[in-house]
Amino acid sequence: MDSGKENESEFDIKLKQAWEKAQKDKVFRYVLNISNWRVLEGPYKLLAQLNPDRAFRRRTPEHITTMLQPFDSTKFNFTRLPESEIMFKIQNEGYSDIIAVNVSPIEWCHSLIIIKYLQCLPQSITQYSLQKAIEILLLSSSPYFRVAYNSLCAFASVNHLHWHLYYLKHNMLLEYIDVQPYQGSLFLLENFPSKGFCFKLSSSNKIEIFVSSIFSLVNYLQKHQIAHNVYVTRAKTISSKEVHDDVRAYVWARKSHVDVKDTTLFNPAVCELFGHISIKTEEIYQNLTEAAIVKILDHITKESYLLIKNDLHKIIQN
């Protein structure tokens, strides 16, 4: 864990103030309490955090069986949020996006970016939502600020378009791991348990090109009903640098959660694919090994990764 002081932007300050106020006002289902954490022994520097409250006190996830599941107004959705959970409303191009607290936090300042929330869009990435998520990440000056997305059938718990944001004050391997160049801003992540695709902002220079490149792959996955997760983080152009001078977006095609039969150890959602493992019980936490996690992450990503990789040239051309 890096305990050094960091420069905070105005956005960081306002976000933390609003989130802490919500915590003080008892808006959350539980007070965030990471009761223990450790970096697991092994080459991948996987971070395990014991957070039983999230496992047992969160809202029951919506039952999702297909990526084509439409928005259902009779189910829980973010139009039902009380004002006490909404921290910011962002007016943009006539649309209203909001940032709301996640009442079952996985980490500090865990919140939701809810895109055009009154339009009741299903949990399917739009280019607009991807751009907003990355723009919000760039409002933060913290290297620990993260933005993440679970598709339907990839552990999304609410079928209403949203992204997660939070601070993870640990140095993670995927901030600087070597990735294999493919084309332009697209790289291949093959030397990590969760096999996937990496986009670097430094290789496209313009946010619009960066967003468009990511969306071309994500849109392909959506059209072909392939479950996926997306994680965006500050990164380093060179691993030996102290400063985080880049942004990386990781995209993982993966098995549907319907096909993940054993979630005893953990739910392999977006944070877990990044190497941030939220553990449910003390017993599992104490006995957890890197090898056990590697086996699960490889199992849910490798087959889909290889299939997409074979068609990657067609996807990028289109």
C-alpha positions, 0 to 999 in steps of 0.5 A: 500500500502506498501511504504517501500524500497525493495531490488532490484535484478540486474534483477529488476534494468534492467527491471525498467530502460528499462521500464522507458526508453520506457516510456520516449521514448513515446512507450506506448499508454498512460502514466500509471496513476492510478488516484485513488485506494482503498482497498474495505471494507470487508474481502477479501481486494480487491484492486480497481484501476481506470485506464480508459486509459487501458479501452479506449485506449488499442488495440482492443482485437482479437475476440476469440471464442474457445480455439482451435483457431489457430495462425493467422499470418494475425492478430496482433501478437508479431512478428510485435513488433517494436524494441522499444517495445522489452526490452530483448531477452533471448537466451535459448536452441536455442530458443529466448524468449523476454520481451517486454513492454505492451503498455497498462499497467495495473501497473508499469513495465507491460510487456510481456514474449513472448515465442519462439516468432518467432515460432508463438505458439498459446496462450496455456501454454507449460511446457517450458513457465510455467518454464520460467515464474516462473524462471523470477519471481525468478530473481526478489527479489521484493515481489511485482513482479507478473506473470500472464496468460489469456487463450483463452476464459479467456480474452487473447487479443492476440492469441500468447503465452505470459505471463504478468509480473508487480509490484503490490506494495500492500499486497494482501490476496492471498499471505498468505490466508489459503488454504486447503491441497489436495496432495503434493504441491496442495491446494484448494482455497475455502475461496475466491470469485474466487474458484480455486487451489493453488500450493506452491513451499515450498511444492515441494522444487524443481522448476521442481516438482513445474512446473510439478505439475502445468502443470498437471492441466493446461494441463488437462484444455487445453485438455478439452477446459476449460478456465483458468487463472494462477497467480504466486506471492511471498507468505508467508509460515505463514501469520504473517511472514514479509518476503515473503519466498514462491511462490504460483501459483493459477490456476482458471478454469472458465466460458468462457468470451463468457458466461460472459454477463455483463462486465460493472463493470470490465473484470474478467481476471487473475488480477481480480481473484487474487483480483486486480480489474482494473476499467474503469470509475470514476462512477463505481469506486466510487460506487463499493462494495466488494459484487458486485465483489464477486458475479461476481468472484464466478459466473465465477469460482465456477461451473468449480471449483467444476467440476474439484475438483470432478475429481482432483484425476484422474488428479493428478494421470495422 
